[in-house]
Amino acid sequence: MAQKLILHLPIHKTGSTALQVTLDANETLLNKQNMTYLPRHTKASQHFHLTEFRGDELQKYLAKMRSDTRGKDLILSSEKLHLLSTPDLQDFFTTVASVFDGFAITVVVYLRRQDDAINSLYSQMVKYGTLTVSSKQFFDPRKLAFDYEHYLEVISGNLPEDTELMVRVYDRNQLRDGDIVEDFAHLVGITGKLKRGQKDTNHSLEKSVFKIKRAMNSELQGAPPDLLQSMAGILADASKNMNNGKPDTNVLSDLERSLIMEFYAESNARISEKYLGGETFSNSTPKTLDYESSFEVVFPLIMARMSRYFHWVSTRQ
């Protein structure tokens, strides 16, 4: 029986972290089933370098991973691939096909409503980085990255014809037992009880907190990563307790969400027919919660914990 390569290459914000830390924590169980996740090749539990390397560097990296499997089936995971340019995507998959020639290749892709995915990614990049752009400025250059039909066509067009492509919708109503880990394990044949990795505490920013951070980002250009990480934690803590523990994390307006889904409507319909057996994304659009703005309340609470931020800004003057 041919050795297997299982590529978990989902869209951003589809439960990837929960799955990755679980796979990372269960290498012993995987080994007993002749599988490996190669934890020593991961960074923050995902195979980060899959999207960092190009050309010969990528080929050498993948060849080292193939050698390190020692005959076991290999599981690789990264949610960053769909953000690559088309030429880089094509290069990645042709290199995979070359290095893993003779392997039985399976690709598992989880998709999420584009408006949900873009809302989450936009918020995350403002939270952890120094992004200052508007939602339109964020979305326009990334339209192709969230054209799932294009992504799936690049995958199928650059891997061997016998590659198995599994496409799933990231929706608790469509996942096995409503759980991403259980769903993936069932798809690729992992059996037994998986111990769960560290619980993901990546809380999204409440909409008012998001506005504060985006405004602050103009003064944070060049800030050290540890300062940005510290600020993200402070802002997440402020967010999670707002509106009685039910913060509104919709940083896109209802109209923006509607326009995004309208933009992808035709390609999503083709995906449903070709890859999903008629299943579709949920028609339930998260609505902006109607509660009194907490901006005036939360701003002093955040500022009280931002002494390091003010010190850093003052030293730049």
C-alpha positions as CSV (number, residue, x, y, z in Angstrom):
1,M,0.0,0.0,0.0
2,A,1.3,3.4,-1.0
3,Q,2.5,5.8,1.8
4,K,0.0,8.6,2.3
5,L,0.4,12.4,2.4
6,I,-2.6,14.2,4.0
7,L,-2.6,17.9,3.5
8,H,-4.9,20.0,5.8
9,L,-5.1,23.3,3.9
10,P,-8.1,25.2,5.1
11,I,-9.2,28.8,4.8
12,H,-8.3,31.0,7.7
13,K,-10.5,31.0,10.8
14,T,-11.9,27.5,10.4
15,G,-10.8,26.0,13.7
16,S,-7.3,25.3,12.5
17,T,-5.6,26.1,15.7
18,A,-7.7,23.7,17.7
19,L,-7.0,20.9,15.2
20,Q,-3.3,21.7,15.0
21,V,-2.6,21.7,18.7
22,T,-4.5,18.5,19.0
23,L,-2.5,16.8,16.3
24,D,0.7,18.2,17.8
25,A,-0.3,16.7,21.2
26,N,-1.1,13.3,19.9
27,E,2.1,12.2,18.0
28,T,2.3,9.0,20.0
29,L,-1.2,7.9,19.2
30,L,-0.6,8.8,15.5
31,N,2.6,6.8,15.4
32,K,0.7,3.7,16.7
33,Q,-1.5,4.2,13.6
34,N,1.5,4.5,11.3
35,M,0.9,8.3,11.0
36,T,3.0,11.3,11.9
37,Y,2.5,15.1,12.3
38,L,6.2,15.7,12.6
39,P,5.9,18.2,15.5
40,R,9.6,19.1,15.3
41,H,8.8,20.8,12.0
42,T,6.0,22.9,13.4
43,K,5.9,26.4,14.7
44,A,3.0,27.3,17.0
45,S,1.6,23.8,16.2
46,Q,1.3,24.4,12.4
47,H,3.7,23.7,9.5
48,F,4.5,27.4,9.2
49,H,7.4,27.0,6.8
50,L,5.2,25.6,4.0
51,T,4.3,29.1,3.1
52,E,7.6,30.7,3.9
53,F,9.8,28.7,1.6
54,R,10.0,29.0,-2.2
55,G,11.7,27.1,-5.0
56,D,14.7,25.0,-4.1
57,E,14.3,25.9,-0.4
58,L,10.8,24.5,-0.4
59,Q,11.9,21.4,-2.2
60,K,14.7,20.7,0.3
61,Y,12.3,21.3,3.2
62,L,9.7,18.9,1.9
63,A,12.3,16.3,1.1
64,K,13.6,16.5,4.7
65,M,10.0,16.0,5.9
66,R,9.6,13.0,3.6
67,S,12.7,11.5,4.9
68,D,11.7,12.1,8.5
69,T,8.4,10.2,8.1
70,R,10.4,6.9,8.2
71,G,7.7,5.2,6.2
72,K,4.7,6.6,8.1
73,D,1.8,8.5,6.6
74,L,2.4,12.2,6.9
75,I,-0.1,14.9,8.0
76,L,0.8,18.5,7.2
77,S,-1.3,21.5,8.1
78,S,-1.3,25.2,7.2
79,E,-4.2,27.7,6.8
80,K,-2.0,30.3,5.1
81,L,-1.8,28.8,1.7
82,H,-4.9,30.3,0.2
83,L,-3.4,33.8,0.9
84,L,-0.5,33.1,-1.5
85,S,-0.4,34.5,-5.0
86,T,-1.5,32.1,-7.8
87,P,2.2,31.6,-9.1
88,D,3.3,30.7,-5.5
89,L,0.4,28.4,-5.1
90,Q,1.2,26.6,-8.3
91,D,4.8,26.3,-7.4
92,F,3.9,24.9,-4.0
93,F,1.6,22.2,-5.4
94,T,3.9,21.2,-8.3
95,T,6.8,20.9,-5.8
96,V,4.7,18.7,-3.5
97,A,3.7,16.5,-6.4
98,S,7.4,16.1,-7.3
99,V,8.8,15.5,-3.8
100,F,6.0,13.1,-2.8
101,D,5.9,11.2,-6.1
102,G,4.5,7.7,-5.4
103,F,2.5,8.8,-2.3
104,A,-1.3,8.6,-2.2
105,I,-2.2,12.3,-1.7
106,T,-5.3,13.5,0.1
107,V,-6.1,17.2,0.5
108,V,-8.7,18.4,3.1
109,V,-10.0,21.9,2.8
110,Y,-12.4,23.6,5.2
111,L,-14.3,26.6,3.8
112,R,-16.2,29.3,5.7
113,R,-18.6,31.9,4.6
114,Q,-16.5,34.6,3.1
115,D,-18.0,37.4,5.1
116,D,-17.3,35.5,8.3
117,A,-13.7,34.6,7.3
118,I,-12.9,38.2,6.2
119,N,-14.4,39.7,9.3
120,S,-12.3,37.4,11.5
121,L,-9.1,37.8,9.6
122,Y,-9.4,41.6,9.4
123,S,-10.1,41.8,13.1
124,Q,-7.1,39.5,13.9
125,M,-4.7,41.5,11.7
126,V,-5.7,44.7,13.5
127,K,-5.5,43.1,16.9
128,Y,-2.0,41.5,16.5
129,G,-0.4,43.8,14.0
130,T,-0.4,47.5,12.9
131,L,-3.1,47.5,10.2
132,T,-4.9,50.8,9.8
133,V,-6.8,50.3,6.5
134,S,-10.6,50.4,6.1
135,S,-12.5,47.2,5.5
136,K,-12.8,48.0,1.8
137,Q,-9.0,48.6,1.6
138,F,-8.5,45.3,3.4
139,F,-10.9,43.3,1.2
140,D,-10.1,44.6,-2.3
141,P,-6.6,43.2,-2.7
142,R,-7.7,39.9,-1.1
143,K,-10.7,39.1,-3.3
144,L,-8.9,36.3,-5.1
145,A,-7.7,34.8,-1.8
146,F,-11.3,34.2,-0.8
147,D,-12.4,33.0,-4.2
148,Y,-12.6,29.4,-3.0
149,E,-13.4,28.1,-6.5
150,H,-10.0,29.5,-7.7
151,Y,-8.2,27.9,-4.8
152,L,-9.7,24.5,-5.3
153,E,-9.0,24.6,-9.1
154,V,-5.3,25.5,-8.4
155,I,-5.1,22.5,-6.0
156,S,-6.7,20.0,-8.4
157,G,-4.8,21.4,-11.4
158,N,-1.3,21.1,-10.0
159,L,-1.5,17.8,-8.1
160,P,-1.7,14.3,-9.6
161,E,-5.1,13.3,-11.1
162,D,-5.6,10.6,-8.5
163,T,-5.4,13.1,-5.6
164,E,-8.4,12.9,-3.3
165,L,-9.8,16.3,-2.6
166,M,-12.2,16.6,0.4
167,V,-14.0,19.9,0.8
168,R,-16.0,20.6,3.9
169,V,-18.0,23.6,5.2
170,Y,-16.9,24.9,8.6
171,D,-20.3,25.0,10.2
172,R,-21.1,23.2,13.4
173,N,-24.3,21.9,11.9
174,Q,-22.3,20.2,9.1
175,L,-19.2,19.0,11.0
176,R,-19.2,15.5,12.6
177,D,-20.4,15.9,16.2
178,G,-20.2,19.7,15.6
179,D,-16.5,19.5,16.1
180,I,-13.6,20.2,13.8
181,V,-11.2,17.7,15.4
182,E,-13.8,14.8,15.3
183,D,-14.6,15.7,11.7
184,F,-11.0,15.7,10.5
185,A,-10.1,12.5,12.4
186,H,-13.1,10.7,10.8
187,L,-12.2,11.9,7.3
188,V,-8.6,10.7,7.4
189,G,-9.1,7.6,9.5
190,I,-7.6,8.6,12.9
191,T,-9.1,6.3,15.6
192,G,-9.0,6.4,19.3
193,K,-9.5,9.2,21.8
194,L,-7.5,12.3,21.0
195,K,-6.3,14.3,24.0
196,R,-7.1,17.9,23.3
197,G,-4.3,20.5,23.1
198,Q,-4.3,23.7,25.0
199,K,-7.6,25.5,24.6
200,D,-7.5,28.4,22.2
201,T,-7.9,31.7,24.0
202,N,-7.7,33.8,20.8
203,H,-10.7,36.0,21.7
204,S,-11.9,38.4,18.9
205,L,-12.0,42.1,19.5
206,E,-15.3,43.7,20.4
207,K,-16.2,46.3,17.7
208,S,-15.5,49.3,19.9
209,V,-12.1,47.9,21.0
210,F,-11.3,47.1,17.4
211,K,-11.8,50.8,16.5
212,I,-9.5,51.9,19.3
213,K,-6.8,49.5,18.3
214,R,-7.0,50.4,14.6
215,A,-6.6,54.1,15.5
216,M,-3.7,53.3,17.8
217,N,-2.0,51.3,15.1
218,S,-0.9,54.4,13.3
219,E,1.4,55.1,16.2
220,L,2.6,51.5,16.5
221,Q,4.5,51.2,13.2
222,G,7.8,49.5,14.0
223,A,6.7,48.4,17.5
224,P,8.5,45.3,18.9
225,P,6.4,42.1,18.5
226,D,6.3,41.5,22.3
227,L,4.6,44.9,22.8
228,L,2.0,44.1,20.1
229,Q,1.4,40.7,21.7
230,S,1.0,42.2,25.1
231,M,-1.5,44.8,23.8
232,A,-3.5,42.1,22.0
233,G,-3.9,40.3,25.3
234,I,-5.1,43.4,27.1
235,L,-7.6,44.2,24.4
236,A,-8.9,40.7,24.2
237,D,-9.5,40.7,28.0
238,A,-11.4,44.0,27.7
239,S,-13.5,42.6,24.8
240,K,-14.6,39.2,26.2
241,N,-16.5,40.7,29.2
242,M,-18.3,43.4,27.3
243,N,-22.1,43.3,26.9
244,N,-22.4,40.8,29.7
245,G,-19.9,38.4,28.1
246,K,-21.5,38.5,24.7
247,P,-19.4,41.1,22.8
248,D,-20.3,42.1,19.3
249,T,-17.3,41.1,17.2
250,N,-18.8,42.1,13.9
251,V,-16.3,44.7,12.6
252,L,-18.0,44.6,9.2
253,S,-21.4,46.2,8.8
254,D,-24.4,44.2,7.7
255,L,-24.3,45.9,4.3
256,E,-20.6,45.0,3.8
257,R,-21.3,41.4,4.7
258,S,-24.2,41.3,2.2
259,L,-22.1,42.8,-0.6
260,I,-19.2,40.3,0.0
261,M,-21.5,37.3,-0.2
262,E,-23.2,38.7,-3.3
263,F,-19.7,39.1,-4.9
264,Y,-19.0,35.3,-4.4
265,A,-22.6,34.0,-5.0
266,E,-22.0,32.5,-8.4
267,S,-18.7,30.8,-7.6
268,N,-20.1,29.5,-4.3
269,A,-23.0,28.0,-6.2
270,R,-20.6,26.1,-8.5
271,I,-18.6,24.9,-5.4
272,S,-21.8,23.6,-3.9
273,E,-22.6,21.6,-7.0
274,K,-19.1,20.3,-7.8
275,Y,-17.5,19.7,-4.4
276,L,-20.2,19.8,-1.7
277,G,-22.9,17.6,-3.0
278,G,-25.4,20.4,-2.9
279,E,-24.5,21.6,0.6
280,T,-24.2,25.3,1.0
281,F,-22.9,27.9,3.5
282,S,-25.4,28.9,6.2
283,N,-27.8,31.6,5.2
284,S,-27.7,33.0,8.7
285,T,-25.8,36.3,8.7
286,P,-24.6,37.5,12.1
287,K,-26.3,40.7,12.8
288,T,-24.8,43.7,14.6
289,L,-25.9,43.5,18.2
290,D,-28.0,46.3,19.4
291,Y,-26.5,47.5,22.7
292,E,-25.3,50.8,23.9
293,S,-21.8,51.7,22.7
294,S,-19.2,50.8,25.3
295,F,-16.5,53.0,23.8
296,E,-16.5,55.6,26.6
297,V,-16.5,52.8,29.3
298,V,-13.8,50.6,27.8
299,F,-11.4,53.3,26.7
300,P,-10.3,54.3,30.2
301,L,-10.0,50.6,31.3
302,I,-7.7,49.9,28.3
303,M,-5.6,53.1,28.7
304,A,-5.0,52.3,32.4
305,R,-3.1,49.2,31.4
306,M,-1.2,50.8,28.5
307,S,1.7,52.4,30.4
308,R,4.2,50.5,28.3
309,Y,2.5,51.7,25.1
310,F,2.7,55.3,26.2
311,H,6.4,54.9,27.2
312,W,7.2,53.4,23.8
313,V,5.4,56.1,21.9
314,S,7.1,58.8,24.0
315,T,10.6,57.5,23.2
316,R,9.9,57.9,19.5
317,Q,9.4,61.6,19.7
